[in-house]
Amino acid sequence: MRAANSGHDFGELGAPFPGRGPADRAVSALIPQGEDPASGASRPQPAAPTAGAPGLGTGSSRHPAETPTSAIVYGTSRPLVNLLLYALAEEANASFHWLDIRPSGEAPPELDPARLGWIDERRVWTVDPLDALAPDNARANAALFELVREDEPPATLARLSDFLRLPERMQQILAEMASTGRPGVLAVANVHRTGKSFPDSTLVPILEAIAWAGYSLFVGYAGPAPSVRARFAHAVRVEGTNPRHWRSATLTLEGDSPLGTLRVGEPTALADLPFVARVLERALPEE
């Protein structure tokens, strides 16, 4: 399989797990956490984000840098949604991976964070909208169950089965993530392009499997409020139509629980959030 962005050959990963061993390992040992799927050797660990940097506030138990979570960012301006998605992902883990859902051959838009060169190309991926959420064939990875202890509870085995059915590209990305001591973050841009292939029956197993494996999933959705936003731990609504007028745009956290210093139901100006303003000023400097 290849990373669609760079053409680097990562080999036939098959299933993204360390090599085989006796059937006495806990299921948690099968989940990739910064190991080379071919050799089991640890990769060089990227530097963690600076603690206490201005942003969501690292002292909160709800801060995405500290515990796996999920969030959907949505609004009618795709550039604003994607730039805010980038800001949230960077704030949670500077070594996040970026997955862009777009047709093969289509160039990313002008204000796309990857096009701006802000993300290491080894952490940028693309996938066609028709394949974005297609579940992998868990039967193809059935040999991995030889590694599972006989006394594993059924609920744990069900989680492993869900993980093996994650879309193939997601499995490949998670296998490439190195551990930094914080949950790895996958940011998925342009999820609205999956259209009708975004039902609860597909989304919920993805969210549960990724969280169970210890990762966070942030997605960007350009359009009116999607009904599936209730399935995410956090939903962030962006109010603003012209990215060049971002200083007058706001975001509102929806749901039941705060996200760092963001409080539910309180509109906040993007300009008042240092970690967001920093990104937007970089993308759209004042003339």
C-alpha positions as CSV (number, residue, x, y, z in Angstrom):
1,M,0.0,0.0,0.0
2,R,1.1,3.5,-0.6
3,A,0.5,6.9,1.0
4,A,-1.4,8.7,-1.7
5,N,0.3,12.0,-1.0
6,S,3.9,11.3,-1.5
7,G,4.3,8.0,-3.3
8,H,6.5,6.6,-0.5
9,D,6.2,2.8,-0.5
10,F,5.3,1.5,2.9
11,G,5.2,-2.1,1.8
12,E,2.3,-4.5,2.2
13,L,1.4,-3.8,5.7
14,G,-1.5,-6.2,5.7
15,A,-2.8,-5.6,9.2
16,P,-1.0,-2.8,11.2
17,F,0.2,-4.8,14.1
18,P,3.5,-6.1,15.4
19,G,4.7,-9.6,14.3
20,R,3.2,-12.9,15.3
21,G,3.7,-14.5,18.6
22,P,2.2,-17.1,20.9
23,A,-1.5,-16.8,21.7
24,D,-0.9,-15.4,25.2
25,R,-0.9,-11.7,24.6
26,A,-3.5,-9.3,25.8
27,V,-5.6,-7.8,23.0
28,S,-4.3,-4.3,24.0
29,A,-0.8,-5.5,22.9
30,L,-2.0,-5.9,19.3
31,I,-2.9,-2.2,18.9
32,P,-0.2,-0.1,17.3
33,Q,1.3,2.5,19.6
34,G,4.4,3.8,17.8
35,E,5.9,0.4,16.8
36,D,7.2,-0.5,13.4
37,P,4.6,-3.0,12.1
38,A,7.2,-5.0,10.3
39,S,9.9,-5.3,12.9
40,G,8.3,-4.3,16.2
41,A,11.0,-1.8,16.7
42,S,10.1,1.6,18.2
43,R,10.2,4.5,15.9
44,P,12.0,7.8,16.8
45,Q,9.5,9.7,19.0
46,P,8.5,13.2,17.8
47,A,8.7,16.0,20.3
48,A,5.5,16.5,22.3
49,P,3.8,19.9,22.1
50,T,5.0,22.5,24.6
51,A,3.0,22.1,27.8
52,G,1.1,25.2,28.9
53,A,1.1,26.8,25.4
54,P,-1.8,29.2,25.0
55,G,-4.9,27.5,23.7
56,L,-7.4,25.2,25.3
57,G,-5.7,25.0,28.6
58,T,-3.7,21.9,29.4
59,G,-4.9,21.6,33.0
60,S,-8.3,20.3,32.0
61,S,-9.2,16.6,32.2
62,R,-11.1,17.2,29.0
63,H,-8.2,18.6,27.1
64,P,-7.7,16.6,23.9
65,A,-4.0,16.4,24.4
66,E,-4.5,14.2,27.5
67,T,-7.2,11.7,26.8
68,P,-8.5,10.2,23.5
69,T,-11.6,12.0,22.3
70,S,-13.6,12.8,19.1
71,A,-14.7,16.1,17.7
72,I,-16.5,17.4,14.6
73,V,-15.9,20.9,13.3
74,Y,-18.6,22.2,11.0
75,G,-19.8,25.3,9.2
76,T,-20.6,26.7,5.8
77,S,-17.1,28.0,5.0
78,R,-14.9,25.1,4.1
79,P,-11.6,27.1,4.4
80,L,-12.6,28.2,8.0
81,V,-13.6,24.7,8.9
82,N,-10.4,23.2,7.7
83,L,-8.2,25.8,9.2
84,L,-9.9,25.4,12.6
85,L,-9.6,21.6,12.2
86,Y,-5.9,22.1,11.7
87,A,-5.6,24.4,14.8
88,L,-7.5,21.9,17.0
89,A,-5.4,19.0,15.8
90,E,-2.1,20.8,16.2
91,E,-3.1,22.0,19.7
92,A,-3.9,18.4,20.7
93,N,-0.8,16.8,19.3
94,A,1.8,18.5,17.0
95,S,2.5,15.1,15.3
96,F,-1.1,14.7,14.1
97,H,-1.9,13.0,10.7
98,W,-4.0,14.7,8.1
99,L,-6.4,12.8,5.9
100,D,-8.0,14.7,3.0
101,I,-11.1,13.2,1.4
102,R,-11.1,14.3,-2.2
103,P,-11.2,12.7,-5.7
104,S,-8.0,11.5,-7.2
105,G,-6.4,14.2,-9.3
106,E,-8.2,17.1,-7.7
107,A,-5.8,19.8,-6.3
108,P,-6.4,21.0,-2.7
109,P,-7.8,24.5,-2.4
110,E,-5.6,27.6,-1.9
111,L,-6.0,27.7,1.9
112,D,-5.6,24.0,2.5
113,P,-3.1,23.5,5.4
114,A,-1.3,20.7,3.5
115,R,-1.1,22.8,0.3
116,L,0.4,25.6,2.4
117,G,3.2,23.3,3.4
118,W,2.4,23.3,7.1
119,I,2.3,19.5,7.5
120,D,5.2,17.1,6.9
121,E,4.3,15.2,3.7
122,R,4.8,11.9,5.6
123,R,1.7,12.8,7.7
124,V,-0.5,13.8,4.8
125,W,-2.9,11.3,3.2
126,T,-5.7,11.3,0.7
127,V,-8.6,9.0,0.0
128,D,-11.4,9.0,-2.6
129,P,-14.8,9.9,-1.2
130,L,-16.2,6.6,-2.3
131,D,-13.6,4.7,-0.3
132,A,-13.3,6.9,2.7
133,L,-15.5,5.0,5.1
134,A,-15.7,1.6,3.4
135,P,-15.0,-0.9,6.2
136,D,-12.0,-3.2,5.7
137,N,-12.5,-7.0,5.5
138,A,-11.9,-8.3,9.0
139,R,-11.7,-11.9,7.7
140,A,-8.5,-11.0,5.8
141,N,-6.9,-10.3,9.2
142,A,-8.4,-13.4,10.9
143,A,-4.9,-14.8,11.5
144,L,-4.4,-12.1,14.2
145,F,-6.9,-13.8,16.4
146,E,-4.2,-16.5,16.9
147,L,-2.5,-13.9,19.1
148,V,-5.4,-13.5,21.4
149,R,-5.5,-15.2,24.7
150,E,-8.3,-17.7,25.3
151,D,-9.6,-15.9,28.4
152,E,-10.1,-12.5,26.7
153,P,-13.7,-11.2,27.4
154,P,-16.1,-11.2,24.5
155,A,-16.4,-7.4,24.7
156,T,-12.7,-7.0,24.1
157,L,-12.8,-9.4,21.2
158,A,-15.7,-7.4,19.7
159,R,-13.6,-4.2,20.0
160,L,-10.7,-5.9,18.2
161,S,-13.1,-7.0,15.5
162,D,-14.3,-3.4,15.1
163,F,-10.7,-2.2,14.9
164,L,-9.9,-4.7,12.1
165,R,-12.9,-3.4,10.2
166,L,-11.7,0.2,10.2
167,P,-11.4,1.7,6.7
168,E,-8.1,0.4,5.2
169,R,-6.5,3.9,5.0
170,M,-7.3,4.6,8.6
171,Q,-5.6,1.4,9.7
172,Q,-2.6,2.3,7.6
173,I,-2.4,5.8,9.2
174,L,-2.7,4.5,12.8
175,A,0.1,2.0,12.1
176,E,2.3,4.9,11.1
177,M,1.7,7.0,14.2
178,A,4.5,7.2,16.7
179,S,3.8,7.4,20.4
180,T,4.5,10.8,22.0
181,G,3.1,10.1,25.4
182,R,-0.2,11.8,24.2
183,P,-3.0,10.3,22.2
184,G,-2.3,10.2,18.5
185,V,-4.6,12.5,16.5
186,L,-6.1,11.9,13.1
187,A,-7.7,14.9,11.5
188,V,-10.0,14.1,8.6
189,A,-10.9,17.0,6.3
190,N,-13.9,17.3,4.0
191,V,-16.0,14.5,5.6
192,H,-19.1,16.1,4.0
193,R,-17.9,14.5,0.7
194,T,-18.8,11.0,2.0
195,G,-22.4,12.0,1.6
196,K,-24.8,9.2,2.3
197,S,-22.0,6.8,3.3
198,F,-21.8,8.5,6.7
199,P,-24.6,6.7,8.6
200,D,-24.6,5.9,12.3
201,S,-24.0,2.2,11.5
202,T,-20.7,3.1,9.9
203,L,-19.6,6.0,12.1
204,V,-20.2,4.6,15.6
205,P,-18.0,1.6,15.2
206,I,-15.2,3.8,13.8
207,L,-15.4,6.2,16.7
208,E,-15.5,3.4,19.3
209,A,-12.6,1.5,17.7
210,I,-10.3,4.5,17.4
211,A,-11.0,5.6,21.0
212,W,-10.5,2.1,22.3
213,A,-7.1,1.9,20.5
214,G,-6.1,5.1,22.3
215,Y,-6.4,7.7,19.5
216,S,-8.4,10.9,18.9
217,L,-10.4,11.5,15.8
218,F,-11.2,15.1,14.6
219,V,-13.2,15.7,11.4
220,G,-14.2,18.7,9.4
221,Y,-17.6,19.0,7.7
222,A,-18.4,21.9,5.4
223,G,-22.1,22.4,5.4
224,P,-25.2,22.8,7.6
225,A,-25.3,21.0,10.9
226,P,-25.0,17.2,10.2
227,S,-27.2,15.0,12.3
228,V,-24.3,12.7,13.2
229,R,-22.6,15.5,15.2
230,A,-24.3,14.1,18.3
231,R,-22.2,10.9,18.0
232,F,-19.0,12.8,18.6
233,A,-17.8,13.7,22.1
234,H,-17.6,17.4,21.0
235,A,-19.1,19.4,18.1
236,V,-17.8,22.8,17.2
237,R,-19.9,25.1,15.1
238,V,-18.1,27.8,13.1
239,E,-20.1,30.9,12.3
240,G,-18.5,32.8,9.4
241,T,-18.7,32.8,5.6
242,N,-15.6,34.7,4.4
243,P,-12.3,33.5,5.7
244,R,-10.7,36.9,5.1
245,H,-13.2,38.3,7.7
246,W,-12.3,35.6,10.2
247,R,-11.8,38.2,13.0
248,S,-15.6,38.6,13.1
249,A,-16.2,34.9,13.0
250,T,-17.1,32.8,16.1
251,L,-17.2,29.2,17.2
252,T,-19.6,27.6,19.6
253,L,-19.1,24.3,21.4
254,E,-22.1,22.1,21.4
255,G,-22.9,19.0,23.4
256,D,-22.8,18.2,27.1
257,S,-19.1,18.6,28.2
258,P,-16.5,21.4,27.9
259,L,-13.4,21.1,25.8
260,G,-10.5,22.5,27.6
261,T,-11.4,26.2,28.4
262,L,-14.2,26.2,25.8
263,R,-17.6,26.1,27.5
264,V,-20.8,24.6,25.9
265,G,-23.1,27.1,24.3
266,E,-20.8,30.2,24.6
267,P,-19.9,31.8,21.3
268,T,-16.2,32.7,21.2
269,A,-14.6,35.0,18.7
270,L,-11.9,33.1,16.7
271,A,-9.6,36.1,17.4
272,D,-9.9,35.5,21.1
273,L,-8.4,32.0,20.9
274,P,-4.6,32.3,20.6
275,F,-4.1,28.9,19.1
276,V,-6.8,29.6,16.4
277,A,-5.8,33.2,15.7
278,R,-2.2,32.1,15.3
279,V,-3.2,29.7,12.5
280,L,-5.5,32.2,10.8
281,E,-3.0,35.1,10.9
282,R,-0.5,32.8,9.3
283,A,-2.9,31.7,6.5
284,L,-4.4,35.2,6.0
285,P,-1.9,37.9,7.0
286,E,-3.2,41.4,7.1
287,E,-2.3,43.4,4.0
